[in-house]
């Protein structure tokens, strides 16, 4: 069995307090395990990452997460967790365990999961900072869907059906990345010869 045969693709998105992994926390995480050849969904998970207290966000990020409903969801979750004595000051270790369990269910082999997503290097940097155990399952290569869009725009023009409208909610953004990737697979790589 080749290295490629062992690889599993996981579309991933994180919502965070800002852009710097060492200074900002993860607020939401979603992951969709898809087939490499047909891009069909095998499993999907989504978690709010609720810390004991709200963290610092600049005005732009605060407005974005307010508009998306993420901050309201986190406040409701924080209240529920506090009422049941389950609120953690730092929820990153919990996320690391949850993501590790999910990755292990996708593939028991270390370094076998290829992350897929828009600007996926950003999400990977946060995972490396806050979820070091889960990162042991990640392959060193990644598939950046936004990079495909940049190449298409430079060489062909604006993609006709691949639309990127970030909802700034993790599962919605994962689904948007997957929709874009399916469009590129169908229209660029397979020339409509494979039903996706």
C-alpha positions as CSV (number, residue, x, y, z in Angstrom):
1,X,0.0,0.0,0.0
2,X,1.4,3.4,-1.0
3,X,1.6,6.5,1.2
4,X,-1.2,8.1,-0.8
5,X,-3.4,5.0,-0.2
6,X,-3.0,5.6,3.6
7,X,-3.9,9.3,3.4
8,X,-7.3,10.5,4.6
9,X,-8.6,14.0,3.8
10,X,-10.2,16.2,6.4
11,X,-11.6,19.5,5.6
12,X,-11.0,21.7,8.7
13,X,-11.9,25.2,9.8
14,X,-11.2,27.1,13.0
15,X,-12.7,30.3,14.3
16,X,-10.3,32.2,16.5
17,X,-10.0,35.4,18.6
18,X,-7.4,36.8,16.1
19,X,-4.5,36.0,13.8
20,X,-1.6,35.1,16.2
21,X,-1.7,31.6,17.6
22,X,0.5,32.3,20.6
23,X,-1.8,35.2,21.7
24,X,-5.3,34.1,20.5
25,X,-7.5,31.2,21.4
26,X,-9.6,28.9,19.3
27,X,-13.3,29.5,19.6
28,X,-14.8,26.9,17.3
29,X,-13.6,23.9,15.3
30,X,-15.2,21.8,12.6
31,X,-13.9,18.9,10.6
32,X,-15.4,16.9,7.7
33,X,-13.8,13.6,6.6
34,X,-14.2,13.2,2.9
35,X,-13.2,10.5,0.3
36,X,-10.1,11.4,-1.7
37,X,-11.6,10.2,-5.0
38,X,-15.3,11.2,-4.7
39,X,-15.1,14.0,-2.1
40,X,-18.2,12.5,-0.4
41,X,-18.6,13.2,3.3
42,X,-17.9,10.2,5.6
43,X,-18.2,12.1,8.9
44,X,-18.5,15.6,10.3
45,X,-17.9,17.1,13.7
46,X,-18.2,20.6,15.1
47,X,-17.4,21.9,18.5
48,X,-17.7,25.2,20.3
49,X,-14.4,25.8,22.3
50,X,-15.8,27.6,25.3
51,X,-13.2,29.0,27.6
52,X,-13.9,30.1,31.2
53,X,-14.0,33.8,30.3
54,X,-14.3,35.8,27.0
55,X,-10.9,36.7,25.6
56,X,-9.6,39.8,23.9
57,X,-10.7,40.5,20.3
58,X,-10.1,43.6,18.3
59,X,-13.2,45.5,17.1
60,X,-13.1,43.8,13.6
61,X,-13.0,40.3,15.0
62,X,-15.6,41.1,17.7
63,X,-18.0,42.5,15.0
64,X,-17.4,39.5,12.7
65,X,-18.1,36.9,15.5
66,X,-21.1,38.9,16.7
67,X,-22.6,39.0,13.2
68,X,-22.1,35.3,12.7
69,X,-23.8,34.4,16.0
70,X,-20.6,32.7,17.4
71,X,-20.2,35.0,20.4
72,X,-23.9,34.5,21.4
73,X,-23.5,30.7,21.0
74,X,-20.3,30.8,23.2
75,X,-22.0,32.9,25.9
76,X,-25.0,30.5,26.0
77,X,-22.6,27.5,26.2
78,X,-20.5,29.2,28.9
79,X,-23.6,29.7,31.0
80,X,-24.7,26.1,30.6
81,X,-21.2,24.7,31.4
82,X,-20.9,27.0,34.4
83,X,-24.3,25.8,35.7
84,X,-23.2,22.1,35.4
85,X,-19.7,22.7,36.9
86,X,-18.0,21.7,33.6
87,X,-16.6,25.1,32.5
88,X,-12.8,25.0,31.9
89,X,-10.6,28.0,32.2
90,X,-8.6,26.8,29.1
91,X,-10.6,24.6,26.8
92,X,-7.6,23.9,24.4
93,X,-6.6,20.6,26.2
94,X,-10.2,19.5,25.8
95,X,-10.2,20.4,22.1
96,X,-6.9,18.5,21.7
97,X,-8.4,15.4,23.1
98,X,-11.6,15.7,21.1
99,X,-9.7,16.3,17.8
100,X,-7.2,13.5,18.6
101,X,-10.1,11.1,19.1
102,X,-11.8,12.2,15.8
103,X,-8.5,12.0,13.8
104,X,-7.9,8.5,15.3
105,X,-11.4,7.4,14.2
106,X,-10.6,8.7,10.7
107,X,-7.2,6.9,10.5
108,X,-5.3,5.2,13.3
109,X,-2.0,5.9,11.4
110,X,0.0,8.9,12.5
111,X,0.9,11.5,9.9
112,X,-1.9,10.2,7.6
113,X,-4.4,13.0,7.6
114,X,-4.1,15.6,4.9
115,X,-5.8,18.9,6.0
116,X,-8.0,20.6,3.4
117,X,-9.4,24.1,3.5
118,X,-9.2,27.7,2.6
119,X,-5.9,29.2,3.9
120,X,-5.5,26.0,5.8
121,X,-2.0,27.0,6.9
122,X,-3.7,29.5,9.3
123,X,-5.7,26.7,11.0
124,X,-2.7,24.4,11.1
125,X,-0.7,27.0,12.9
126,X,-3.4,27.2,15.6
127,X,-3.5,23.5,15.9
128,X,0.2,23.2,16.3
129,X,0.1,25.8,19.1
130,X,-3.0,24.5,21.0
131,X,-3.5,20.9,19.9
132,X,-0.1,19.2,19.8
133,X,-1.3,15.6,20.3
134,X,-3.9,15.9,17.5
135,X,-1.1,17.3,15.2
136,X,0.7,13.9,15.4
137,X,-2.0,12.6,13.0
138,X,-1.4,15.3,10.4
139,X,0.5,14.7,7.2
140,X,3.0,17.4,6.3
141,X,1.2,18.2,3.1
142,X,-2.0,20.2,2.9
143,X,-4.5,21.2,0.3
144,X,-5.3,24.9,0.2
145,X,-8.5,25.4,-1.7
146,X,-8.0,29.2,-1.8
147,X,-4.7,28.5,-3.6
148,X,-6.6,26.7,-6.4
149,X,-8.9,29.7,-6.7
150,X,-5.9,32.0,-7.0
151,X,-4.4,29.9,-9.8
152,X,-7.7,29.7,-11.7
153,X,-8.1,33.5,-11.5
154,X,-4.5,34.1,-12.7
155,X,-4.6,31.6,-15.6
156,X,-8.3,31.3,-16.6
157,X,-10.5,34.0,-15.0
158,X,-13.0,34.1,-12.3
159,X,-14.4,30.7,-11.4
160,X,-18.0,30.5,-12.5
161,X,-19.5,28.4,-9.7
162,X,-16.9,28.3,-7.0
163,X,-18.1,30.9,-4.6
164,X,-16.3,31.8,-1.4
165,X,-18.5,33.6,1.1
166,X,-17.1,33.0,4.5
167,X,-19.8,32.6,7.1
168,X,-17.2,32.7,9.9
169,X,-18.8,29.7,11.5
170,X,-16.5,26.6,11.3
171,X,-18.9,24.0,9.9
172,X,-20.3,26.4,7.3
173,X,-16.8,27.4,6.2
174,X,-15.8,23.7,5.9
175,X,-18.8,23.1,3.7
176,X,-17.9,26.1,1.6
177,X,-14.4,24.8,1.1
178,X,-15.7,21.4,0.2
179,X,-18.2,23.0,-2.3
180,X,-15.3,24.9,-3.9
181,X,-13.0,21.8,-4.0
182,X,-15.8,19.8,-5.7
183,X,-16.2,22.6,-8.3
184,X,-12.5,22.5,-9.1
185,X,-12.4,18.7,-9.2
186,X,-15.4,18.6,-11.5
187,X,-14.6,21.5,-13.8
188,X,-10.8,21.6,-13.9
189,X,-9.3,18.3,-13.0
190,X,-11.9,15.9,-14.3
191,X,-13.5,18.1,-17.0
192,X,-17.0,17.0,-15.9
193,X,-16.2,13.3,-16.6
194,X,-16.7,12.3,-12.9
195,X,-19.9,12.9,-11.0
196,X,-19.1,14.7,-7.8
